[in-house]
Each structure stands twice: as C-alpha cells, then as structure tokens.
Amino acid sequence: MTAHFYLDDPNAEICSIVLTIRSRHGNRQSLRIGTGISVNPLLWDSARERLKRNTHSTPINNQLDRIAAAVAEFHDTAVRLLKVEPFPYIKEQLLESG
C-alpha cells in the first residue's frame, strides 16, 4: 500500500490536501479522500508531500503523519486480520474517526 498527499488545485489561493491510497492487494484499486485540511499552495513541498518547514507547519505536518499512520494500520487490519477488501474498510474507518 502506498499513500500520497497532493494538493487538489495547486493554482488556487487556498486549496485542499487530498490523500490518494493505492493498494497492491486484490485488484490494485486506488482511493482518493479529502483530508479536510486546506493550505496556501506556496507553502506546499510537493517532494515531501508536506508543508514547507516553518513555525506554523508543524501541527499540519503532524496531522498528515497521523493520517498516513492510521491509513497504514487500517489497511493492515483489513488485509491481514479481517481478510476484507481494504478500501471500503479504510474509508469507513476514516469517516468514523473524523
């Protein structure tokens, strides 16, 4: 499973950060989910898929790290423990956790 963060519309003044997940499990699907986080695209580091480092970026970058860790945990739970397709489970868990 791979998870990547992208800007929804990098040409806008403020844009949403979107999470895209791809899985090698099953039929190699992908899932795209909004994170609920909006940022100024000038502050985005596309290579790191995080905000550029400054005093205001740490809370948002930490939140993105928590989202990525949760997605990895949900994926592993779906595939290894529950033996179900990961994307419906991941989406359900993310929506429940807010």
C-alpha positions as CSV (number, residue, x, y, z in Angstrom):
1,M,0.0,0.0,0.0
2,T,1.2,3.5,-0.8
3,A,-0.3,6.7,0.5
4,H,0.4,10.1,-1.1
5,F,-0.8,13.6,-0.3
6,Y,-1.5,16.0,-3.1
7,L,-3.0,19.5,-3.5
8,D,-6.5,19.4,-5.0
9,D,-5.9,22.7,-7.0
10,P,-2.4,24.0,-6.7
11,N,-3.3,27.1,-8.7
12,A,-5.9,28.3,-6.2
13,E,-5.1,30.8,-3.4
14,I,-6.1,28.2,-0.8
15,C,-6.5,24.5,-1.7
16,S,-7.4,21.2,-0.1
17,I,-4.9,18.5,0.7
18,V,-6.1,15.2,-0.8
19,L,-4.9,11.7,0.2
20,T,-4.6,9.1,-2.5
21,I,-4.1,5.5,-1.5
22,R,-3.1,2.6,-3.8
23,S,-3.1,-1.0,-2.8
24,R,-1.4,-4.0,-4.3
25,H,-3.9,-6.2,-2.6
26,G,-6.7,-7.6,-4.8
27,N,-7.5,-5.7,-8.0
28,R,-5.0,-2.9,-7.3
29,Q,-7.5,-0.1,-6.7
30,S,-6.9,3.4,-5.6
31,L,-8.9,5.6,-3.3
32,R,-8.9,9.4,-3.1
33,I,-10.1,11.1,0.1
34,G,-10.1,14.7,1.2
35,T,-8.2,15.4,4.4
36,G,-10.3,18.4,5.5
37,I,-7.1,20.4,5.6
38,S,-6.7,23.5,3.3
39,V,-3.4,25.4,2.8
40,N,-1.7,28.0,0.7
41,P,-0.1,26.2,-2.2
42,L,3.0,28.4,-1.9
43,L,3.8,26.7,1.4
44,W,3.5,23.1,0.0
45,D,6.6,21.0,-0.7
46,S,5.4,18.5,-3.3
47,A,8.6,16.3,-3.0
48,R,8.0,15.8,0.7
49,E,4.2,15.9,0.4
50,R,4.1,18.2,3.4
51,L,4.1,21.9,4.2
52,K,7.5,23.6,3.9
53,R,9.2,23.7,7.3
54,N,8.4,26.8,9.4
55,T,6.9,27.5,12.8
56,H,3.3,27.2,11.5
57,S,3.7,24.0,9.5
58,T,4.4,21.5,12.3
59,P,0.8,20.9,13.5
60,I,-0.4,20.3,10.0
61,N,2.5,18.1,9.1
62,N,2.0,16.1,12.3
63,Q,-1.7,15.7,11.4
64,L,-0.8,14.4,7.9
65,D,1.7,12.0,9.6
66,R,-1.2,10.7,11.9
67,I,-3.5,10.3,8.9
68,A,-0.8,8.3,7.0
69,A,-0.1,6.1,10.0
70,A,-3.9,5.5,10.6
71,V,-4.4,4.5,6.9
72,A,-1.5,2.0,7.1
73,E,-2.9,0.5,10.2
74,F,-6.4,0.3,8.7
75,H,-5.0,-1.3,5.6
76,D,-3.1,-3.9,7.5
77,T,-6.1,-4.7,9.7
78,A,-8.3,-5.1,6.7
79,V,-5.9,-7.3,4.7
80,R,-4.3,-9.4,7.4
81,L,-6.8,-9.7,10.2
82,L,-10.2,-9.2,8.7
83,K,-9.4,-10.6,5.2
84,V,-11.6,-8.0,3.5
85,E,-11.1,-5.5,0.7
86,P,-9.1,-2.7,2.2
87,F,-10.6,0.4,0.6
88,P,-14.2,0.2,1.9
89,Y,-12.8,-0.6,5.4
90,I,-10.2,2.3,5.2
91,K,-12.9,4.8,4.0
92,E,-15.3,3.7,6.7
93,Q,-12.7,3.9,9.5
94,L,-11.5,7.4,8.3
95,L,-15.1,8.7,8.2
96,E,-15.8,7.3,11.7
97,S,-12.6,8.8,13.2
98,G,-13.3,12.2,11.7
